Structure formats: C-alpha cells, structure tokens
Amino acid sequence: MLFLVAALLLLGIVLGAVAHAPLGFTLVAGAVIAAWLAVFAVREHLGRRRGTPAS
C-alpha cells in the first residue's frame, strides 16, 4: 500500500513538471525516451534470438 502511495505521488510530481514545461521541450523529451525504449527493445529481442544476454 505504501508503494502505491509513493508511486502515485511520484507520478503526480512528474506530470506536474511536464505540465509547466514548454510544449516543444515535452515533445522532444518524449521522442528521446521513445527512441531509447525502441533501441532497448531491439537489443533485447536480438539478444534473446541469439541465446546470449545483451550487454
């Protein structure tokens, strides 16, 4: 229960910070995070296909 409260508090802080950031910055930051997650997903997929953990 305490974990849930802490997670919701952190989410509120992050969303509050994004609400006050300029729209251009928010979009660029979102694109960078999406690209980072895409690269991570591809590396994990390729690592599992080879049978070795991605380094």
The first five atom37 places (N, CA, C, CB, O) and aatype in JSON, in Angstrom:
{
  "aatype": [12, 10, 13, 10, 19, 0, 0, 10, 10, 10, 10, 7, 9, 19, 10, 7, 0, 19, 0, 8, 0, 14, 10, 7, 13, 16, 10, 19, 0, 7, 0, 19, 9, 0, 0, 17, 10, 0, 19, 13, 0, 19, 1, 6, 8, 10, 7, 1, 1, 1, 7, 16, 14, 0, 15],
  "atom_mask": [
    [1, 1, 1, 1, 1],
    [1, 1, 1, 1, 1],
    [1, 1, 1, 1, 1],
    [1, 1, 1, 1, 1],
    [1, 1, 1, 1, 1],
    [1, 1, 1, 1, 1],
    [1, 1, 1, 1, 1],
    [1, 1, 1, 1, 1],
    [1, 1, 1, 1, 1],
    [1, 1, 1, 1, 1],
    [1, 1, 1, 1, 1],
    [1, 1, 1, 0, 1],
    [1, 1, 1, 1, 1],
    [1, 1, 1, 1, 1],
    [1, 1, 1, 1, 1],
    [1, 1, 1, 0, 1],
    [1, 1, 1, 1, 1],
    [1, 1, 1, 1, 1],
    [1, 1, 1, 1, 1],
    [1, 1, 1, 1, 1],
    [1, 1, 1, 1, 1],
    [1, 1, 1, 1, 1],
    [1, 1, 1, 1, 1],
    [1, 1, 1, 0, 1],
    [1, 1, 1, 1, 1],
    [1, 1, 1, 1, 1],
    [1, 1, 1, 1, 1],
    [1, 1, 1, 1, 1],
    [1, 1, 1, 1, 1],
    [1, 1, 1, 0, 1],
    [1, 1, 1, 1, 1],
    [1, 1, 1, 1, 1],
    [1, 1, 1, 1, 1],
    [1, 1, 1, 1, 1],
    [1, 1, 1, 1, 1],
    [1, 1, 1, 1, 1],
    [1, 1, 1, 1, 1],
    [1, 1, 1, 1, 1],
    [1, 1, 1, 1, 1],
    [1, 1, 1, 1, 1],
    [1, 1, 1, 1, 1],
    [1, 1, 1, 1, 1],
    [1, 1, 1, 1, 1],
    [1, 1, 1, 1, 1],
    [1, 1, 1, 1, 1],
    [1, 1, 1, 1, 1],
    [1, 1, 1, 0, 1],
    [1, 1, 1, 1, 1],
    [1, 1, 1, 1, 1],
    [1, 1, 1, 1, 1],
    [1, 1, 1, 0, 1],
    [1, 1, 1, 1, 1],
    [1, 1, 1, 1, 1],
    [1, 1, 1, 1, 1],
    [1, 1, 1, 1, 1]
  ],
  "atom_positions": [
    [[0.82, -1.19, 0.0], [0.0, 0.0, 0.0], [0.87, 1.26, 0.0], [-0.94, 0.0, 1.21], [0.57, 2.23, -0.69]],
    [[1.93, 1.23, 0.77], [2.84, 2.37, 0.83], [3.51, 2.58, -0.52], [3.89, 2.18, 1.94], [3.73, 3.71, -0.95]],
    [[3.85, 1.47, -1.2], [4.46, 1.56, -2.53], [3.51, 2.25, -3.51], [4.84, 0.16, -3.05], [3.94, 3.07, -4.31]],
    [[2.23, 1.91, -3.43], [1.23, 2.51, -4.32], [1.11, 4.02, -4.07], [-0.14, 1.83, -4.14], [1.03, 4.8, -5.01]],
    [[1.11, 4.42, -2.83], [1.03, 5.83, -2.49], [2.26, 6.57, -3.0], [0.9, 6.02, -0.96], [2.15, 7.66, -3.56]],
    [[3.43, 5.98, -2.82], [4.67, 6.61, -3.29], [4.68, 6.71, -4.82], [5.89, 5.82, -2.8], [5.12, 7.72, -5.37]],
    [[4.22, 5.66, -5.5], [4.18, 5.68, -6.97], [3.23, 6.76, -7.46], [3.77, 4.31, -7.52], [3.56, 7.48, -8.41]],
    [[2.07, 6.89, -6.86], [1.11, 7.93, -7.27], [1.65, 9.33, -6.99], [-0.22, 7.73, -6.56], [1.43, 10.24, -7.77]],
    [[2.35, 9.49, -5.88], [2.95, 10.78, -5.56], [4.01, 11.14, -6.58], [3.55, 10.75, -4.14], [4.07, 12.28, -7.04]],
    [[4.86, 10.19, -6.93], [5.9, 10.43, -7.93], [5.29, 10.75, -9.29], [6.82, 9.22, -8.03], [5.77, 11.64, -9.99]],
    [[4.24, 10.03, -9.67], [3.56, 10.29, -10.93], [2.98, 11.71, -10.95], [2.44, 9.26, -11.17], [3.07, 12.4, -11.96]],
    [[2.4, 12.13, -9.86], [1.86, 13.48, -9.78], [2.94, 14.54, -9.9], [0.0, 0.0, 0.0], [2.72, 15.56, -10.55]],
    [[4.09, 14.31, -9.31], [5.2, 15.26, -9.4], [5.7, 15.35, -10.84], [6.35, 14.86, -8.45], [5.94, 16.44, -11.35]],
    [[5.87, 14.2, -11.49], [6.38, 14.17, -12.86], [5.38, 14.84, -13.81], [6.66, 12.73, -13.31], [5.78, 15.64, -14.65]],
    [[4.1, 14.51, -13.69], [3.1, 15.12, -14.56], [2.97, 16.61, -14.3], [1.75, 14.43, -14.37], [2.72, 17.38, -15.22]],
    [[3.13, 17.02, -13.07], [3.1, 18.45, -12.76], [4.26, 19.19, -13.39], [0.0, 0.0, 0.0], [4.1, 20.31, -13.87]],
    [[5.45, 18.56, -13.38], [6.61, 19.19, -14.01], [6.43, 19.29, -15.52], [7.89, 18.4, -13.68], [6.79, 20.3, -16.12]],
    [[5.87, 18.26, -16.13], [5.65, 18.28, -17.57], [4.61, 19.33, -17.94], [5.2, 16.89, -18.07], [4.71, 19.97, -18.99]],
    [[3.62, 19.52, -17.11], [2.58, 20.5, -17.4], [3.13, 21.92, -17.46], [1.47, 20.42, -16.36], [2.58, 22.76, -18.17]],
    [[4.2, 22.2, -16.74], [4.79, 23.54, -16.72], [5.92, 23.69, -17.72], [5.28, 23.86, -15.33], [6.4, 24.81, -17.91]],
    [[6.35, 22.62, -18.35], [7.41, 22.7, -19.35], [6.82, 23.16, -20.68], [8.14, 21.33, -19.51], [5.65, 22.91, -20.96]],
    [[7.62, 23.82, -21.49], [7.13, 24.22, -22.82], [6.78, 22.99, -23.66], [8.19, 25.07, -23.55], [7.37, 21.93, -23.49]],
    [[5.82, 23.16, -24.56], [5.35, 22.04, -25.38], [6.46, 21.46, -26.23], [4.19, 22.48, -26.27], [6.56, 20.24, -26.36]],
    [[7.3, 22.3, -26.81], [8.4, 21.81, -27.65], [9.36, 20.93, -26.86], [0.0, 0.0, 0.0], [9.79, 19.88, -27.35]],
    [[9.69, 21.35, -25.65], [10.59, 20.55, -24.81], [9.96, 19.21, -24.46], [10.94, 21.31, -23.52], [10.63, 18.18, -24.48]],
    [[8.68, 19.23, -24.14], [7.98, 18.0, -23.79], [7.97, 17.02, -24.96], [6.55, 18.31, -23.35], [8.19, 15.82, -24.77]],
    [[7.72, 17.53, -26.16], [7.69, 16.66, -27.33], [9.08, 16.09, -27.64], [7.16, 17.42, -28.55], [9.2, 14.91, -27.98]],
    [[10.12, 16.9, -27.53], [11.48, 16.42, -27.77], [11.87, 15.38, -26.72], [12.49, 17.59, -27.77], [12.44, 14.35, -27.06]],
    [[11.57, 15.64, -25.48], [11.9, 14.69, -24.42], [11.14, 13.38, -24.62], [11.57, 15.28, -23.04], [11.71, 12.3, -24.41]],
    [[9.88, 13.46, -25.03], [9.11, 12.25, -25.31], [9.69, 11.45, -26.46], [0.0, 0.0, 0.0], [9.73, 10.22, -26.41]],
    [[10.14, 12.15, -27.51], [10.75, 11.47, -28.66], [12.06, 10.79, -28.27], [11.0, 12.46, -29.8], [12.34, 9.68, -28.72]],
    [[12.85, 11.45, -27.44], [14.12, 10.85, -26.99], [13.85, 9.6, -26.17], [14.95, 11.87, -26.15], [14.52, 8.59, -26.35]],
    [[12.89, 9.66, -25.27], [12.56, 8.5, -24.45], [12.02, 7.36, -25.31], [11.53, 8.88, -23.37], [12.36, 6.2, -25.08]],
    [[11.18, 7.68, -26.29], [10.63, 6.64, -27.18], [11.74, 5.98, -27.99], [9.58, 7.25, -28.13], [11.74, 4.76, -28.16]],
    [[12.7, 6.77, -28.48], [13.82, 6.2, -29.24], [14.68, 5.31, -28.34], [14.69, 7.32, -29.85], [15.11, 4.24, -28.76]],
    [[14.91, 5.74, -27.1], [15.7, 4.96, -26.17], [15.01, 3.62, -25.88], [15.93, 5.75, -24.87], [15.66, 2.58, -25.85]],
    [[13.71, 3.65, -25.67], [12.96, 2.41, -25.42], [12.96, 1.5, -26.65], [11.53, 2.73, -25.0], [13.02, 0.28, -26.51]],
    [[12.88, 2.08, -27.85], [12.91, 1.28, -29.07], [14.26, 0.59, -29.23], [12.62, 2.15, -30.29], [14.31, -0.6, -29.57]],
    [[15.34, 1.31, -28.99], [16.68, 0.7, -29.08], [16.81, -0.4, -28.05], [17.78, 1.77, -28.87], [17.36, -1.47, -28.36]],
    [[16.34, -0.18, -26.85], [16.41, -1.2, -25.81], [15.63, -2.45, -26.21], [15.88, -0.64, -24.48], [16.1, -3.57, -26.03]],
    [[14.42, -2.25, -26.77], [13.59, -3.39, -27.17], [14.26, -4.19, -28.28], [12.21, -2.91, -27.63], [14.23, -5.42, -28.26]],
    [[14.86, -3.5, -29.25], [15.54, -4.21, -30.35], [16.73, -4.98, -29.81], [15.99, -3.21, -31.44], [16.94, -6.13, -30.21]],
    [[17.51, -4.38, -28.93], [18.67, -5.09, -28.37], [18.24, -6.32, -27.57], [19.48, -4.14, -27.47], [18.87, -7.37, -27.65]],
    [[17.17, -6.18, -26.8], [16.67, -7.33, -26.04], [16.17, -8.42, -26.98], [15.54, -6.89, -25.09], [16.41, -9.6, -26.74]],
    [[15.47, -8.04, -28.03], [14.95, -9.02, -28.99], [16.09, -9.76, -29.67], [14.05, -8.34, -30.04], [16.05, -10.99, -29.8]],
    [[17.11, -9.04, -30.1], [18.24, -9.66, -30.78], [19.04, -10.54, -29.8], [19.14, -8.59, -31.4], [19.53, -11.6, -30.18]],
    [[19.16, -10.09, -28.57], [19.88, -10.89, -27.56], [19.17, -12.18, -27.25], [0.0, 0.0, 0.0], [19.83, -13.21, -27.09]],
    [[17.87, -12.17, -27.17], [17.11, -13.39, -26.9], [17.14, -14.33, -28.1], [15.67, -13.04, -26.54], [17.13, -15.55, -27.94]],
    [[17.16, -13.77, -29.31], [17.21, -14.6, -30.51], [18.53, -15.38, -30.59], [17.02, -13.72, -31.77], [18.55, -16.54, -30.99]],
    [[19.62, -14.72, -30.2], [20.93, -15.37, -30.24], [21.15, -16.33, -29.07], [22.01, -14.34, -30.25], [22.03, -17.19, -29.13]],
    [[20.38, -16.17, -28.05], [20.54, -17.02, -26.87], [21.55, -16.52, -25.88], [0.0, 0.0, 0.0], [21.88, -17.22, -24.92]],
    [[22.05, -15.31, -26.1], [23.01, -14.71, -25.18], [22.42, -13.41, -24.66], [24.38, -14.46, -25.86], [21.7, -12.72, -25.39]],
    [[22.71, -13.05, -23.43], [22.19, -11.79, -22.9], [22.84, -10.6, -23.59], [22.41, -11.71, -21.38], [24.04, -10.62, -23.86]],
    [[22.05, -9.57, -23.87], [22.58, -8.36, -24.49], [23.44, -7.63, -23.47], [21.43, -7.44, -25.0], [23.06, -7.51, -22.31]],
    [[24.59, -7.15, -23.89], [25.49, -6.48, -22.97], [25.33, -4.99, -22.98], [26.89, -6.83, -23.28], [26.03, -4.28, -22.25]]
  ]
}
